[in-house]
Amino acid sequence: MLSERLKAHIVSELAACGGWLPFDRFMALALYTPGLGYYANETVKFGAMPQGGSDFVTAPELSPWFGRTLGRQVAQALHATGTQDVWEFGAGTGALAQQVLTQLSAEGLADITYHIVDLSGTLRARQQQTLGDFAGRVVWEDRLPERFDGVLLGNEVLDAMPVQLLARIRGEWLERGVGLSPDGAFEWQDRPTELRPPVEVAGDHDYVTEIHPQADAFIRTLAERWGKGAGFFIDYGFPESEYYHPQRAMGTLMCHRLHRSDADPLTDLGLKDITAHVNFTGVALAAQDAGLQVMGYTSQGRFLINAGLLTLGQDAPLAERANMARLVNEHEMGELFKVLAVAPMASADGWLPLGFTQGDRTHTL
């Protein structure tokens, strides 16, 4: 059984590390162990309904107008930055790439090269099938090159990057990791640490939260290698003041399986997704510290409306328009999901991305 094989692999890692793993290492193993981890095995992940075996739906699977609208933003960014390449991180089924490429063709940009950088080799075959009509324009990359230019896309990528867990118990901050219980099950084990959340959490009550060194390191790596272009990261999350609100005492760590969520990442290994919400303030600060310019930050709903969703999809069938509404409604994806745009300094002057023409919230970061 896949889950038992993955557990045995993690147990061997535990033994090699003295019986305790920090959670970010455990999460990396659970998600990315070759052939066994959630994103590295053959199980179905993306889909609209659990009957097909999928675990969750992302915006491109929900509505093709999500990627078509994002494609309008990409077209503007390509023109404004004088670049000829799009780089998507974590392309899933390839649905977003297909939608963006379709819109770029409609915008007269049929010569753009679309690069997919994805840690999940098992999804490549599905992406190639989805993108068959664009076979000559899509390139799969095993890693980011030392230097590159272009427009970057990351839809629900940052939330899948491993996080460290911190727990304030009776006033003392501890790092929460994973060990084995006497009966051989994984269990939480806390150790003293000098690590702290980036802001002070008011109160003296017990409190569990996450910090995001790997997401910040990812942004710094991009900045080191990126010459010109613009990047758009779409994910669920909050600015720092909301992320570390005193009432968010159980953190944001969440698992997804068969379109249901739970908060126990220590069971059903390899069979469910493990995510944490994004601290967009931390990502923006990492970008600025690395020499990038923050171009905008707003809700997904506002971004899509600004970029022309309602115009593009105005003649869509009623069922499609209902799913479009889910992309922008505040009580669904429209408010929980945010969009952050960054760019190298050389590409940031003289233009404003379409998605931030109204309702920009950069001042809240």
Stockholm file with secondary structure:
# STOCKHOLM 1.0

chainA/1-365         MLSERLKAHIVSELAACGGWLPFDRFMALALYTPGLGYYANETVKFGAMPQGGSDFVTAPELSPWFGRTLGRQVAQALHATGTQDVWEFGAGTGALAQQVLTQLSAEGLADITYHIVDLSGTLRARQQQTLGDFAGRVVWEDRLPERFDGVLLGNEVLDAMPVQLLARIRGEWLERGVGLSPDGAFEWQDRPTELRPPVEVAGDHDYVTEIHPQADAFIRTLAERWGKGAGFFIDYGFPESEYYHPQRAMGTLMCHRLHRSDADPLTDLGLKDITAHVNFTGVALAAQDAGLQVMGYTSQGRFLINAGLLTLGQDAPLAERANMARLVNEHEMGELFKVLAVAPMASADGWLPLGFTQGDRTHTL
#=GR chainA/1-365 SS CHHHHHHHHHHHHHHHTTSCEEHHHHHHHHHHSTTTSGGGSSSCCBCSCGGGTCCBCCHHHHCHHHHHHHHHHHHHHHHHHTCCEEEEESCTTSHHHHHHHHHHHHTTCTTCEEEEECSCGGGHHHHHHHTGGGGGGEEEESSCCSSEEEEEEEESCGGGSCCEEEEEETTEEEEEEEEECTTSCEEEEEEECSCCCSSCCCSSSCEEEEECHHHHHHHHHHHHHEEEEEEEEEEEEECHHHHTCTTCTTCSCEEEETTEEESCTTSSTTTSEEECCEEHHHHHHHHHHTTEEEEEEEEHHHHHHHTTHHHHTTTSCHHHHHHHHHHHCTTTHHHHEEEEEEEEGGGSTTCCCGGGSSCCCGGGC
#=GC SS_cons         CHHHHHHHHHHHHHHHTTSCEEHHHHHHHHHHSTTTSGGGSSSCCBCSCGGGTCCBCCHHHHCHHHHHHHHHHHHHHHHHHTCCEEEEESCTTSHHHHHHHHHHHHTTCTTCEEEEECSCGGGHHHHHHHTGGGGGGEEEESSCCSSEEEEEEEESCGGGSCCEEEEEETTEEEEEEEEECTTSCEEEEEEECSCCCSSCCCSSSCEEEEECHHHHHHHHHHHHHEEEEEEEEEEEEECHHHHTCTTCTTCSCEEEETTEEESCTTSSTTTSEEECCEEHHHHHHHHHHTTEEEEEEEEHHHHHHHTTHHHHTTTSCHHHHHHHHHHHCTTTHHHHEEEEEEEEGGGSTTCCCGGGSSCCCGGGC
//
